[in-house]
Amino acid sequence: YGQALAQLGAQAADIGVLAAFRKLTGVDPELEAATKLATSATIDSTRAEGLVLFGRDALVRRDARLLGVAREALRQASGGPAGSLRDVLLLRAVVERHFGRGDEALALLDPLARRAPKDAEVQLELAQTRFTSGHLDGLAPWYAALAEADSAVLARLHDDLVLVMPDSTLQALMVAEGAARVAIARRFWDVQEVSGLPVTAERLRDHYLRLEIARSNYSRVDPSSPPGMLRGMRDGSREFDARGVVVVLHGVPIARSALNLPGMLENESWSYPGRL
């Protein structure tokens, strides 16, 4: 594990000439680092702690290079004793989803969720993967995750809901437990179309699709800085910039335009023609 980190650090410090020379000589530092991470998981086959920590850190950073290394290491480790560990399977599914492989992520999550129906984190990842893959069948695992959520998963759900759920409803949700928590969420999500057809699954699916777009494209550069106050909008967001907030609330814009003149700051206007 330490060798892998050192190798990646040395590669990041390489100047262009050295990096090009490595490639010309057939040396692939990222593949070598991934192999060492997979080997560390084999040695530590009861926990695979190093690999899991590395992968989780790469996800938090959303660093494409580190995520590529984590993905390769997880794939190599999948054939060994660590490959069946809950944390390794879960991490691999989340990383595959990050790379747009929702089908592969679901193939890992479905049996894991059946094996641990009260594991809130697994159920939430399953629900999110189904929703972001465009499916409507994420409703049951989402409510299962909500009912069983511990403090960490509940904090994640808070961040997922903070922009769309009224403050009083969200506060009540955070202090409730089990079935009471689910009942509060159902009252918020269970609305019907004029035709009388329920649209709960569609609402949650669209919400998680919007969250995925915002998190992939509009994360705040400095999440520690206070959110800016935007007229007509809630208190901004510590997770997204203003564009991300708009995407979560209204979806991807139908039309975009920009006015680029000398001396003018970068700007972009979004519009949603035809929407009330």
C-alpha atoms as one frame of an Amber mdcrd trajectory, in Angstrom:
protein
   0.000   0.000   0.000   2.789   2.404   0.922   4.703   1.558  -2.252   1.622
   2.305  -4.341   1.150   5.711  -2.726   4.846   6.527  -3.158   4.741   5.510
  -6.813   1.703   7.676  -7.520   3.305  10.593  -5.695   6.508  10.222  -7.710
   4.514  10.088 -10.940   2.626  13.256 -10.044   5.977  14.997  -9.523   7.375
  13.869 -12.904   7.990  16.622 -15.411   6.683  16.076 -18.921   9.924  14.633
 -20.326  10.210  11.984 -17.601   6.549  11.014 -17.914   6.922  10.646 -21.694
  10.082   8.561 -21.245   8.274   6.196 -18.868   5.537   5.621 -21.422   8.032
   5.055 -24.234   9.811   2.403 -22.165   6.559   0.585 -21.468   6.393   1.527
 -17.780   2.861   2.224 -16.571   3.145   3.651 -13.033  -0.626   3.751 -12.556
  -1.046   0.094 -13.486   1.869  -0.845 -11.220   0.323   1.158  -8.364  -3.047
  -0.527  -8.933  -1.409  -3.955  -8.844   0.328  -3.111  -5.561  -2.958  -1.904
  -4.069  -4.626  -5.146  -5.140  -1.739  -7.099  -3.614  -2.136  -5.195  -0.350
  -5.804  -6.229  -0.312  -4.806  -9.860  -0.808  -2.381  -9.705   2.119  -4.974
  -7.903   4.274  -7.765 -10.158   3.035  -9.984  -9.812   6.113 -10.360  -6.034
   5.759  -8.504  -4.761   2.662  -8.228  -1.529   4.608  -5.609   0.171   2.436
  -7.486  -0.396  -0.815 -10.799   0.707   0.702  -9.275   3.894   2.169  -7.596
   4.710  -1.135 -10.791   4.218  -3.130 -12.944   6.245  -0.758 -10.440   9.097
  -0.784 -10.368   9.068  -4.596 -14.179   9.306  -4.657 -14.169  12.255  -2.249
 -11.551  14.043  -4.339 -13.218  13.077  -7.646  -9.686  12.748  -9.011  -9.895
  10.974 -12.385  -6.343   9.585 -12.173  -6.753   8.161  -8.679 -10.220   6.800
  -9.508  -8.751   4.999 -12.517  -6.112   3.415 -10.288  -8.751   2.441  -7.707
 -10.948   0.901 -10.394  -8.123  -1.226 -11.762  -7.025  -2.284  -8.272 -10.578
  -3.270  -7.317 -10.958  -5.298 -10.479  -7.691  -7.114  -9.812  -8.678  -7.745
  -6.198 -12.094  -9.117  -7.178 -10.657 -12.545  -7.964  -8.978 -12.899  -4.571
 -10.211 -13.442  -1.034 -10.798  -9.717  -0.480 -13.121  -9.548  -3.469 -16.087
 -10.862  -1.501 -15.754  -8.379   1.379 -18.707  -6.073   1.875 -16.608  -2.880
   1.795 -14.711  -3.944  -1.329 -17.868  -4.939  -3.222 -19.617  -1.731  -2.204
 -16.654   0.448  -3.146 -16.234  -1.275  -6.489 -19.917  -0.714  -7.296 -19.701
   3.002  -6.474 -16.532   3.428  -8.534 -18.080   1.619 -11.513 -21.130   3.874
 -11.241 -18.823   6.893 -11.275 -17.467   5.672 -14.620 -20.973   5.353 -16.035
 -21.168   1.576 -15.643 -24.483   1.435 -13.825 -25.205  -2.065 -15.119 -21.974
  -3.399 -13.652 -22.592  -1.546 -10.380 -26.076  -3.072 -10.096 -24.693  -6.555
 -10.746 -22.531  -6.058  -7.641 -25.113  -4.276  -5.481 -28.189  -6.456  -6.041
 -26.772  -9.618  -4.393 -25.072  -7.530  -1.698 -28.398  -5.856  -0.851 -30.167
  -9.219  -0.672 -27.445 -10.436   1.662 -27.773  -7.363   3.926 -31.343  -6.012
   3.690 -30.877  -3.829   6.800 -27.554  -2.337   5.682 -28.593   1.280   5.101
 -25.472   2.260   3.162 -25.824  -0.667   0.753 -29.530   0.036   0.270 -28.874
   3.729  -0.402 -26.155   2.974  -2.956 -28.491   0.487  -4.644 -31.307   3.040
  -4.779 -29.018   5.777  -6.077 -27.544   3.490  -8.738 -30.974   2.417  -9.939
 -32.191   6.000 -10.070 -29.108   7.391 -11.827 -29.301   4.528 -14.324 -32.768
   5.804 -15.227 -34.750   3.041 -13.493 -37.811   3.559 -11.297 -37.230   0.586
  -8.998 -35.032   2.454  -6.534 -37.963   3.410  -4.337 -38.001   0.351  -2.043
 -34.250   0.370  -1.244 -34.353   4.157  -0.756 -37.047   3.883   1.908 -35.238
   0.869   3.419 -32.073   2.977   3.690 -34.050   5.824   5.267 -35.630   3.524
   7.861 -32.336   1.898   8.888 -30.017   4.894   8.490 -27.363   5.497  11.130
 -25.854   8.943  11.652 -23.486   8.731   8.655 -26.131   7.597   6.153 -28.650
  10.048   7.609 -26.155  12.863   7.030 -25.860  11.778   3.396 -29.629  11.764
   3.024 -29.771  15.235   4.579 -27.351  16.507   1.919 -29.419  14.815  -0.804
 -32.635  16.487   0.368 -31.575  19.863   1.738 -32.294  21.827  -1.454 -35.731
  20.387  -2.161 -37.335  19.611   1.190 -38.748  22.398   3.402 -36.616  23.102
   6.466 -39.338  22.096   8.936 -39.929  18.783   7.127 -36.216  18.047   6.912
 -35.660  18.813  10.592 -38.530  16.523  11.566 -37.067  13.804   9.335 -33.650
  14.062  10.976 -34.973  13.622  14.529 -37.498  10.871  13.730 -36.619   7.176
  13.686 -37.528   4.123  11.630 -41.138   3.980  10.439 -41.847   7.545  11.601
 -38.987   8.812   9.453 -40.323   6.934   6.431 -43.830   8.319   7.010 -42.525
  11.901   6.949 -40.654  11.291   3.696 -43.672   9.606   2.110 -45.881  12.590
   2.887 -43.382  14.784   1.064 -42.751  12.580  -1.988 -46.130  10.870  -2.457
 -47.904  13.318  -4.719 -50.116  12.451  -7.668 -50.580  13.807 -11.147 -53.895
  15.383 -12.101 -54.737  12.016 -13.679 -54.434  10.403 -10.249 -51.343   8.357
 -11.128 -48.622   8.275  -8.428 -45.326   9.866  -9.458 -43.196   9.228  -6.369
 -40.658   7.017  -8.143 -40.373   9.471 -11.027 -39.771  12.375  -8.633 -37.027
  10.571  -6.732 -35.415   9.266  -9.905 -35.335  12.731 -11.467 -34.006  14.231
  -8.234 -31.082  11.799  -8.069 -30.346  12.263 -11.763 -30.146  16.011 -11.143
 -27.937  15.501  -8.088 -25.579  13.345 -10.150 -25.288  16.043 -12.833 -24.681
  18.755 -10.224 -22.087  16.716  -8.338 -20.249  15.763 -11.524 -20.165  19.239
 -13.053 -20.918  21.981 -10.535 -19.259  21.096  -7.228 -17.995  24.077  -5.280
 -14.270  24.611  -5.679 -13.966  25.445  -1.985 -16.767  23.665  -0.069 -15.630
  25.313   3.169 -16.512  28.807   1.928 -19.958  30.135   2.875 -22.662  29.872
   0.198 -23.592  33.035  -1.628 -27.079  34.408  -1.134 -29.007  34.221  -4.397
 -32.212  36.202  -4.839 -35.279  34.002  -5.143 -33.295  30.952  -4.048 -32.714
  29.169  -0.772 -29.453  29.716   1.098 -27.308  28.495  -1.761 -25.340  25.319
  -1.150 -22.081  24.330   0.418 -21.863  21.441  -2.021 -22.693  23.104  -5.363
 -22.111  26.439  -7.004 -25.120  28.462  -8.166 -25.418  26.454 -11.393 -25.574
  23.220  -9.422 -28.316  24.611  -7.213 -30.362  25.551 -10.292 -29.859  22.094
 -11.830 -31.060  20.360  -8.654 -34.118  22.616  -8.401 -35.064  22.908 -12.053
 -33.115  20.375 -14.081 -30.698  20.827 -16.968 -31.462  24.025 -18.926 -33.231
  23.678 -22.248 -31.214  26.548 -23.754 -27.947  28.276 -22.840 -26.543  31.572
 -24.036 -23.493  33.694 -23.265 -22.492  37.271 -24.008 -18.763  37.591 -24.486
 -17.568  41.176 -24.940 -14.185  42.801 -24.177 -13.884  43.525 -20.474 -16.945
  41.465 -19.570 -16.699  38.736 -16.986 -17.530  35.173 -17.976 -21.266  34.682
 -18.016 -23.890  32.163 -19.055 -27.667  32.461 -19.069 -29.937  29.442 -18.778
 -33.551  29.309 -19.882 -36.393  26.858 -19.596 -38.851  27.866 -22.339 -42.244
  26.265 -22.151 -42.052  25.591 -18.408 -44.348  27.279 -15.939
